[in-house]
Amino acid sequence: MKAIVCTKYGPPEVLQLQEIEKPAPKKNEICIKIHATSVTSSDCIVRGFKIPKWHPLRLMMGLVLGFGKPRNPILGMVAAGEVDSIGEKVNRFKVGDKIFAYTIKSSTKMKFGTYAQYICIPEDWLVLQKPSDMTYEEAAAIPYGGELALYFLKKGDIQNRKNVLIIGASGTIGTTAVQLAKYYGANVTGVCSTANHELVKSLGAETVIDYTKEDYSKRSERYDLILDAVPMLVADRKKSKLQAKSALAVGGKFMSIDDGSPTPNMNDLVLLKDLVESGEFKPVLDRSYSLAQMVEAHRYVETGHKKGNVVITVEHSKN
Ligand SMILES: NC(=O)c1ccc[n+]([C@@H]2O[C@H](COP(=O)([O-])OP(=O)(O)OC[C@H]3O[C@@H](n4cnc5c(N)ncnc54)[C@H](OP(=O)(O)O)[C@@H]3O)[C@@H](O)[C@H]2O)c1
């Protein structure tokens, strides 16, 4: 099968398209024929081992992923596709099911490897039937932003917050957080640049503030919850925390998407799927690339200015 192999940490050019052996499922595993995956900001951090020295996750990242080079050289953590074959003990899925999956189940149960035509994962990981009227590309854009946005909004007690401000409202987590905060009944203000104003408005934000022209904290509005969703590679968290302090309402909470280690879970994935089906959440797609264009896709995602999600369409030969 074709896969993108990352033989060492480094710039996007370390990613190479190679022919490798197709995996076979173990007793409890399904083998997914991948039709779409996504290039996340986290993939760029892993590929470049670009986590700051002070960051508490750096040691864990080294231990789990490998220090000198990635232990598993195929990156990628989301997949949408069809069940190609199953192990003898699998009973949740059958061959031909159209599914989408997040291959991070917890900090110990995770498996990269979706930058490929096939991947095998246990059937009881985060795998669900794909919403029927969605493309594989759209389905591949659900889990990463969805799980992370839900984790932080819930941690911020979103059910009890009226005025919510999302900084970085046009990114993967941002575009999802705006829609989910609306679902929970909040009045949402999004912070993004001029080019993304209409996008963020169209997702339901009542107010959009352009950070290139204005400092949101100088307005008189006070927020019950502020979520800084600017990606680590371009964020200045110290400055952001200071700025947010003066804009918080009494009892308000500030959080950045780098606070804590979210544990993805099935209940949240089921909720995200339900919200997609009820039309309350629609993942935003930005650019789409092929597997062979992975270097280009990483260069773009690494800028920290994608709009929503960047997806990869994985092609298979007809025979
Ligand atoms: N806590 C954890 O364990 C954990 C796990 C996974 C990920 N993460 C975090 O989540 C991040 C990924 O988030 P993501 O995928 O949503 O990022 P993303 O899609 O790359 O975010 C891109 C968006 O950020 C906006 N942006 C950039 N600079 C900005 C600024 N100064 N002010 C406002 N908006 C700005 C850009 O808008 P403009 O183009 O309009 O500037 C762009 O639309 C990772 O980098 C990491 O920091 C944390």
The ligand as a Tripos MOL2 file, in Angstrom:
@<TRIPOS>MOLECULE
LIG
   48    52     1     0     0
SMALL
NO_CHARGES

@<TRIPOS>ATOM
      1 N1         -3.8290   20.4320   25.1360 N.am      1 LIG1
      2 C1         -3.4790   19.4660   24.2940 C.2       1 LIG1
      3 O1         -3.1050   18.3580   24.6710 O.2       1 LIG1
      4 C2         -3.5830   19.7230   22.8150 C.ar      1 LIG1
      5 C3         -3.7840   18.6530   21.9330 C.ar      1 LIG1
      6 C4         -3.8860   18.9250   20.5840 C.ar      1 LIG1
      7 C5         -3.7950   20.2440   20.1300 C.ar      1 LIG1
      8 N2         -3.5820   21.2510   21.0240 N.ar      1 LIG1
      9 C6         -3.4450   22.6350   20.5530 C.3       1 LIG1
     10 O2         -4.3590   22.8350   19.5160 O.3       1 LIG1
     11 C7         -3.6640   23.4480   18.4250 C.3       1 LIG1
     12 C8         -4.3590   23.1480   17.1430 C.3       1 LIG1
     13 O3         -5.4350   24.0400   16.9770 O.3       1 LIG1
     14 P1         -6.1200   24.2240   15.5650 P.3       1 LIG1
     15 O4         -5.9200   22.9910   14.7780 O.co2     1 LIG1
     16 O5         -7.4780   24.7230   15.7970 O.co2     1 LIG1
     17 O6         -5.2050   25.3520   14.9520 O.3       1 LIG1
     18 P2         -5.3230   25.9740   13.4740 P.3       1 LIG1
     19 O7         -6.4890   25.3920   12.7530 O.co2     1 LIG1
     20 O8         -3.9930   25.8750   12.8690 O.co2     1 LIG1
     21 O9         -5.6390   27.5010   13.7960 O.3       1 LIG1
     22 C9         -5.5000   28.3770   12.7390 C.3       1 LIG1
     23 C10        -6.2650   29.6260   13.0380 C.3       1 LIG1
     24 O10        -5.6400   30.3760   14.0620 O.3       1 LIG1
     25 C11        -5.8710   31.7500   13.7740 C.3       1 LIG1
     26 N3         -4.8680   32.6320   14.3430 N.ar      1 LIG1
     27 C12        -3.5260   32.5940   14.1630 C.ar      1 LIG1
     28 N4         -2.9550   33.5950   14.8840 N.ar      1 LIG1
     29 C13        -3.9760   34.2550   15.5160 C.ar      1 LIG1
     30 C14        -4.0620   35.3580   16.4150 C.ar      1 LIG1
     31 N5         -2.9640   35.9960   16.8190 N.pl3     1 LIG1
     32 N6         -5.2820   35.7460   16.8740 N.ar      1 LIG1
     33 C15        -6.3970   35.1230   16.4740 C.ar      1 LIG1
     34 N7         -6.3960   34.0830   15.6210 N.ar      1 LIG1
     35 C16        -5.1970   33.6560   15.1530 C.ar      1 LIG1
     36 C17        -5.8140   31.8260   12.2670 C.3       1 LIG1
     37 O11        -6.6720   32.8710   11.8830 O.3       1 LIG1
     38 P3         -6.1300   34.0220   10.9030 P.3       1 LIG1
     39 O12        -5.6500   33.3100    9.6640 O.co2     1 LIG1
     40 O13        -7.3620   34.8260   10.7130 O.co2     1 LIG1
     41 O14        -5.0250   34.7070   11.6250 O.co2     1 LIG1
     42 C18        -6.3000   30.4660   11.7720 C.3       1 LIG1
     43 O15        -7.5980   30.4820   11.2490 O.3       1 LIG1
     44 C19        -2.2530   22.9020   18.5290 C.3       1 LIG1
     45 O16        -1.3460   23.7210   17.8470 O.3       1 LIG1
     46 C20        -2.0410   22.9260   20.0180 C.3       1 LIG1
     47 O17        -1.6730   24.2410   20.3970 O.3       1 LIG1
     48 C21        -3.4790   21.0270   22.3310 C.ar      1 LIG1
@<TRIPOS>BOND
     1     1     2 1
     2     2     3 2
     3     2     4 1
     4     4     5 ar
     5     4    48 ar
     6     5     6 ar
     7     6     7 ar
     8     7     8 ar
     9     8     9 1
    10     8    48 ar
    11     9    10 1
    12     9    46 1
    13    10    11 1
    14    11    12 1
    15    11    44 1
    16    12    13 1
    17    13    14 1
    18    14    15 2
    19    14    16 1
    20    14    17 1
    21    17    18 1
    22    18    19 2
    23    18    20 1
    24    18    21 1
    25    21    22 1
    26    22    23 1
    27    23    24 1
    28    23    42 1
    29    24    25 1
    30    25    26 1
    31    25    36 1
    32    26    27 ar
    33    26    35 ar
    34    27    28 ar
    35    28    29 ar
    36    29    30 ar
    37    29    35 ar
    38    30    31 1
    39    30    32 ar
    40    32    33 ar
    41    33    34 ar
    42    34    35 ar
    43    36    37 1
    44    36    42 1
    45    37    38 1
    46    38    39 2
    47    38    40 1
    48    38    41 1
    49    42    43 1
    50    44    45 1
    51    44    46 1
    52    46    47 1
@<TRIPOS>SUBSTRUCTURE
     1 LIG1         1 GROUP 0 **** ****
